[in-house]
Amino acid sequence: MTRAPLTSASVIAEAAALADESGLEAVTLSAVARRLGVRTPSLYSHVRDHAALLDGVSAVALADLTARVAEAVAGRSGLPALEGLAEAHRAFARQSPGRWQALQRRAGPTVVASDAARSIVALTDAVLRGYDIPPGERVHVTRLLGSTINGYLALERIGSFDHSEPDPDVSWRRSVVALDTLLRAWPTE
């Protein structure tokens, strides 16, 4: 059987699959090389180093998340758009846990400057246009949304909500509605 030639995309795709299966901490150059059936030095023609490999996983994850958010918020505004944004993040975190972890690390400059990064910012801004929030305040709101959504998902991921009632879905819904209430009353200064 002939093995497909290695490319940067195939190496990163394998790293992303490993991250989802075993966690981002399992993604090493040697682990990816073993999965691809090659020696570790073979990967250096396709990824510069471990940081570049992780940035590649982050870039793939960001592109995946952006596509989900775009679909979830299309044609919606206000609470329905906010729910779409939040649910897209939550579904992504549940279905692609290693890729989600890759978005919880400091990304390199190529990821930050990527089309997907610009798109997710634009999509978030589109959701915020459904509220009466001045453009100069949107960075604060974006930070609050990211902190709330990712904080909840991080706690849910490690099982922090498994030991008490009500079901975490109830708290999640209440959190999104509370964010909507806050956004509708956002102070202008």
Buried (B, 14 or more C-beta within 10 A) or exposed (E): EEEEEBEBEEBBBBBBBBBBEEEBEEBBBEBBBBBBEBEEEBBEEBBEEBEBBBBBBBBBBBBBBBBBBBEBBEEBBEBBBBBBBBBBBBEBBEEBBBBBBBBBBEBBEEBBEBEBBEBBBEBBBBBBEBBEBEEEBBEEBBEBBEEBBBEBBBEBBEEEBEEEEEEBEEBBBEBBEEBBEBBEEBEEE
